[in-house]
Amino acid sequence: MAYPSSTKTQLALSICRDLIFSSKISGAARNAGWVSRSVRSLEDLHKGLAEKPAFVLLDLNITGLDVAAAISAVQATEPAPNLIGYFSHVETESAREARRLGVGEIYARSKFVQILPELFSPLE
């Protein structure tokens, strides 16, 4: 489940506005030797994608952001990073929509928290 990058510095982008959750993601990344950047807008996402992240973690329930546009931006990137979505278990429509838009890995938030440390492979 870990996603190695082809670059020297392994980078993950997190599209999340929840500061506590962003902290969990960045902590898991840091513990494995990765760099994690949290982006909160489509403009910031485009800038982050230019840095060729290994994967993008997307809060499917984020407010104030066009999730479909974010998914499209990630998918249009060459090479496309792996895109992993997570959602509140009561907001299942967002998961269905993300799957329809081509997001292959989608987890309920509680499961995502459990597997988060596994997503980052330690740097050698």
C-alpha atoms as an extended CHARMM CRD file, in Angstrom:
* protein
*
       124  EXT
         1         1  MET       CA              0.0000000000        0.0000000000        0.0000000000  PROA      1               0.0000000000
         2         2  ALA       CA              2.9950000000        2.3330000000        0.2450000000  PROA      2               0.0000000000
         3         3  TYR       CA              3.5720000000        4.6370000000       -2.7080000000  PROA      3               0.0000000000
         4         4  PRO       CA              7.2280000000        5.1600000000       -3.5470000000  PROA      4               0.0000000000
         5         5  SER       CA              8.1210000000        8.1850000000       -5.6180000000  PROA      5               0.0000000000
         6         6  SER       CA             10.5070000000        8.3170000000       -8.5240000000  PROA      6               0.0000000000
         7         7  THR       CA             12.0530000000       11.4930000000       -7.1220000000  PROA      7               0.0000000000
         8         8  LYS       CA             14.6500000000       11.8010000000       -4.3680000000  PROA      8               0.0000000000
         9         9  THR       CA             12.3250000000       13.5990000000       -1.9720000000  PROA      9               0.0000000000
        10        10  GLN       CA              9.0780000000       11.7490000000       -1.5790000000  PROA      10              0.0000000000
        11        11  LEU       CA              6.2260000000       14.2220000000       -1.5180000000  PROA      11              0.0000000000
        12        12  ALA       CA              2.5680000000       13.7620000000       -0.6790000000  PROA      12              0.0000000000
        13        13  LEU       CA             -0.0590000000       16.4470000000       -1.0830000000  PROA      13              0.0000000000
        14        14  SER       CA             -2.9980000000       16.6130000000        1.2750000000  PROA      14              0.0000000000
        15        15  ILE       CA             -6.1490000000       18.4640000000        0.2420000000  PROA      15              0.0000000000
        16        16  CYS       CA             -7.6100000000       19.1130000000        3.6570000000  PROA      16              0.0000000000
        17        17  ARG       CA             -8.7690000000       22.1180000000        5.6580000000  PROA      17              0.0000000000
        18        18  ASP       CA             -9.0530000000       20.3130000000        8.9870000000  PROA      18              0.0000000000
        19        19  LEU       CA             -5.9230000000       21.3760000000       10.8830000000  PROA      19              0.0000000000
        20        20  ILE       CA             -5.9760000000       18.4270000000       13.2820000000  PROA      20              0.0000000000
        21        21  PHE       CA             -6.3630000000       15.9360000000       10.4570000000  PROA      21              0.0000000000
        22        22  SER       CA             -3.6570000000       17.6970000000        8.4190000000  PROA      22              0.0000000000
        23        23  SER       CA             -1.4020000000       17.3450000000       11.4360000000  PROA      23              0.0000000000
        24        24  LYS       CA             -2.0370000000       13.5770000000       11.5590000000  PROA      24              0.0000000000
        25        25  ILE       CA             -1.1510000000       13.2500000000        7.8970000000  PROA      25              0.0000000000
        26        26  SER       CA              2.0060000000       15.3580000000        8.1330000000  PROA      26              0.0000000000
        27        27  GLY       CA              3.0860000000       13.4860000000       11.2680000000  PROA      27              0.0000000000
        28        28  ALA       CA              2.7540000000       10.1020000000        9.5590000000  PROA      28              0.0000000000
        29        29  ALA       CA              4.6880000000       11.4380000000        6.5610000000  PROA      29              0.0000000000
        30        30  ARG       CA              7.4370000000       12.9450000000        8.6830000000  PROA      30              0.0000000000
        31        31  ASN       CA              7.8310000000        9.7270000000       10.6900000000  PROA      31              0.0000000000
        32        32  ALA       CA              8.5570000000        7.8750000000        7.4500000000  PROA      32              0.0000000000
        33        33  GLY       CA             10.8930000000       10.5110000000        6.0160000000  PROA      33              0.0000000000
        34        34  TRP       CA              8.4020000000       11.9810000000        3.5530000000  PROA      34              0.0000000000
        35        35  VAL       CA              7.4580000000       15.5910000000        2.9350000000  PROA      35              0.0000000000
        36        36  SER       CA              3.7530000000       16.3550000000        3.1740000000  PROA      36              0.0000000000
        37        37  ARG       CA              2.1530000000       19.5890000000        2.0510000000  PROA      37              0.0000000000
        38        38  SER       CA             -1.3920000000       20.5820000000        2.8060000000  PROA      38              0.0000000000
        39        39  VAL       CA             -3.2020000000       22.5460000000        0.1150000000  PROA      39              0.0000000000
        40        40  ARG       CA             -6.5270000000       24.2860000000        0.5680000000  PROA      40              0.0000000000
        41        41  SER       CA             -7.3430000000       25.7070000000       -2.8620000000  PROA      41              0.0000000000
        42        42  LEU       CA             -7.2460000000       24.6500000000       -6.5070000000  PROA      42              0.0000000000
        43        43  GLU       CA             -4.5290000000       27.2240000000       -7.1340000000  PROA      43              0.0000000000
        44        44  ASP       CA             -2.3630000000       25.7120000000       -4.3840000000  PROA      44              0.0000000000
        45        45  LEU       CA             -3.1400000000       22.2280000000       -5.7110000000  PROA      45              0.0000000000
        46        46  HSD       CA             -1.8690000000       23.1440000000       -9.1790000000  PROA      46              0.0000000000
        47        47  LYS       CA              1.3420000000       24.5420000000       -7.6580000000  PROA      47              0.0000000000
        48        48  GLY       CA              1.7960000000       21.3830000000       -5.5740000000  PROA      48              0.0000000000
        49        49  LEU       CA              1.1770000000       19.0940000000       -8.5400000000  PROA      49              0.0000000000
        50        50  ALA       CA              4.0200000000       20.8270000000      -10.3860000000  PROA      50              0.0000000000
        51        51  GLU       CA              6.3310000000       19.3560000000       -7.7240000000  PROA      51              0.0000000000
        52        52  LYS       CA              5.4340000000       15.8030000000       -8.8790000000  PROA      52              0.0000000000
        53        53  PRO       CA              4.0310000000       14.2940000000       -5.6670000000  PROA      53              0.0000000000
        54        54  ALA       CA              3.8960000000       10.5100000000       -5.3370000000  PROA      54              0.0000000000
        55        55  PHE       CA              0.3060000000       10.7210000000       -4.1840000000  PROA      55              0.0000000000
        56        56  VAL       CA             -2.4990000000       13.0730000000       -3.2520000000  PROA      56              0.0000000000
        57        57  LEU       CA             -4.7730000000       12.5790000000       -0.2540000000  PROA      57              0.0000000000
        58        58  LEU       CA             -8.1740000000       14.1690000000       -0.7830000000  PROA      58              0.0000000000
        59        59  ASP       CA            -10.7990000000       14.9300000000        1.8410000000  PROA      59              0.0000000000
        60        60  LEU       CA            -13.9360000000       14.2100000000       -0.1790000000  PROA      60              0.0000000000
        61        61  ASN       CA            -16.0440000000       16.2430000000        2.2580000000  PROA      61              0.0000000000
        62        62  ILE       CA            -13.9430000000       19.4020000000        2.1290000000  PROA      62              0.0000000000
        63        63  THR       CA            -16.0680000000       22.5430000000        2.0810000000  PROA      63              0.0000000000
        64        64  GLY       CA            -15.4290000000       25.4570000000       -0.2130000000  PROA      64              0.0000000000
        65        65  LEU       CA            -13.5220000000       23.4580000000       -2.8320000000  PROA      65              0.0000000000
        66        66  ASP       CA            -14.7500000000       21.9340000000       -6.0760000000  PROA      66              0.0000000000
        67        67  VAL       CA            -13.8120000000       18.3060000000       -5.3950000000  PROA      67              0.0000000000
        68        68  ALA       CA            -14.5440000000       17.2570000000       -8.9830000000  PROA      68              0.0000000000
        69        69  ALA       CA            -12.1620000000       19.9460000000      -10.2700000000  PROA      69              0.0000000000
        70        70  ALA       CA             -9.4940000000       18.7980000000       -7.7990000000  PROA      70              0.0000000000
        71        71  ILE       CA             -9.8680000000       15.1890000000       -8.9700000000  PROA      71              0.0000000000
        72        72  SER       CA             -9.6580000000       16.3110000000      -12.5970000000  PROA      72              0.0000000000
        73        73  ALA       CA             -6.5180000000       18.3570000000      -11.9090000000  PROA      73              0.0000000000
        74        74  VAL       CA             -4.7810000000       15.3940000000      -10.2830000000  PROA      74              0.0000000000
        75        75  GLN       CA             -5.7940000000       13.0450000000      -13.1010000000  PROA      75              0.0000000000
        76        76  ALA       CA             -4.5410000000       15.5050000000      -15.7480000000  PROA      76              0.0000000000
        77        77  THR       CA             -1.0590000000       15.6500000000      -14.2160000000  PROA      77              0.0000000000
        78        78  GLU       CA              1.7310000000       13.8050000000      -16.0440000000  PROA      78              0.0000000000
        79        79  PRO       CA              2.6870000000       11.4900000000      -14.5530000000  PROA      79              0.0000000000
        80        80  ALA       CA             -0.5240000000       11.2900000000      -12.5500000000  PROA      80              0.0000000000
        81        81  PRO       CA              0.0940000000       10.7480000000       -8.8430000000  PROA      81              0.0000000000
        82        82  ASN       CA             -1.9320000000        8.1460000000       -7.0010000000  PROA      82              0.0000000000
        83        83  LEU       CA             -5.1220000000        9.7230000000       -5.6840000000  PROA      83              0.0000000000
        84        84  ILE       CA             -6.5850000000        8.5130000000       -2.4120000000  PROA      84              0.0000000000
        85        85  GLY       CA             -9.8820000000        9.8590000000       -1.1380000000  PROA      85              0.0000000000
        86        86  TYR       CA            -11.3780000000        9.6790000000        2.3240000000  PROA      86              0.0000000000
        87        87  PHE       CA            -14.8140000000       10.6380000000        3.5850000000  PROA      87              0.0000000000
        88        88  SER       CA            -17.0450000000       10.8270000000        6.6190000000  PROA      88              0.0000000000
        89        89  HSD       CA            -18.9370000000        7.5510000000        6.9370000000  PROA      89              0.0000000000
        90        90  VAL       CA            -22.2300000000        9.4540000000        6.9480000000  PROA      90              0.0000000000
        91        91  GLU       CA            -21.4020000000       11.2700000000        3.6810000000  PROA      91              0.0000000000
        92        92  THR       CA            -21.4280000000        8.2390000000        1.3870000000  PROA      92              0.0000000000
        93        93  GLU       CA            -22.6450000000       10.1990000000       -1.6420000000  PROA      93              0.0000000000
        94        94  SER       CA            -19.2680000000       11.9510000000       -1.8580000000  PROA      94              0.0000000000
        95        95  ALA       CA            -17.5570000000        8.5480000000       -2.0010000000  PROA      95              0.0000000000
        96        96  ARG       CA            -19.8810000000        7.3300000000       -4.7610000000  PROA      96              0.0000000000
        97        97  GLU       CA            -19.2660000000       10.4840000000       -6.7730000000  PROA      97              0.0000000000
        98        98  ALA       CA            -15.4930000000       10.2320000000       -6.3480000000  PROA      98              0.0000000000
        99        99  ARG       CA            -15.5510000000        6.6110000000       -7.5000000000  PROA      99              0.0000000000
       100       100  ARG       CA            -17.6360000000        7.6490000000      -10.5250000000  PROA      100             0.0000000000
       101       101  LEU       CA            -14.9860000000       10.2840000000      -11.3050000000  PROA      101             0.0000000000
       102       102  GLY       CA            -12.2320000000        7.6640000000      -11.2620000000  PROA      102             0.0000000000
       103       103  VAL       CA            -10.7890000000        7.7370000000       -7.7550000000  PROA      103             0.0000000000
       104       104  GLY       CA             -9.6630000000        4.1510000000       -7.2070000000  PROA      104             0.0000000000
       105       105  GLU       CA             -8.8520000000        4.1820000000       -3.5110000000  PROA      105             0.0000000000
       106       106  ILE       CA            -11.5120000000        5.5640000000       -1.2090000000  PROA      106             0.0000000000
       107       107  TYR       CA            -11.7460000000        5.0000000000        2.5380000000  PROA      107             0.0000000000
       108       108  ALA       CA            -14.0570000000        5.9890000000        5.3230000000  PROA      108             0.0000000000
       109       109  ARG       CA            -12.2060000000        8.4750000000        7.5140000000  PROA      109             0.0000000000
       110       110  SER       CA            -11.9160000000        5.9930000000       10.4000000000  PROA      110             0.0000000000
       111       111  LYS       CA            -10.2950000000        3.3660000000        8.1440000000  PROA      111             0.0000000000
       112       112  PHE       CA             -8.0830000000        5.9990000000        6.5390000000  PROA      112             0.0000000000
       113       113  VAL       CA             -6.6910000000        6.9670000000        9.9450000000  PROA      113             0.0000000000
       114       114  GLN       CA             -5.8810000000        3.2950000000       10.6030000000  PROA      114             0.0000000000
       115       115  ILE       CA             -3.9840000000        2.7890000000        7.3490000000  PROA      115             0.0000000000
       116       116  LEU       CA             -2.3500000000        6.2190000000        7.2290000000  PROA      116             0.0000000000
       117       117  PRO       CA              1.0360000000        5.0430000000        8.5690000000  PROA      117             0.0000000000
       118       118  GLU       CA              1.0950000000        2.2810000000        5.9250000000  PROA      118             0.0000000000
       119       119  LEU       CA              0.6810000000        4.7450000000        3.0690000000  PROA      119             0.0000000000
       120       120  PHE       CA              4.1550000000        6.1410000000        3.5910000000  PROA      120             0.0000000000
       121       121  SER       CA              7.0660000000        3.8090000000        2.9800000000  PROA      121             0.0000000000
       122       122  PRO       CA             10.1380000000        4.8340000000        4.9760000000  PROA      122             0.0000000000
       123       123  LEU       CA             12.9080000000        6.4240000000        2.9530000000  PROA      123             0.0000000000
       124       124  GLU       CA             16.1030000000        4.3820000000        2.7430000000  PROA      124             0.0000000000
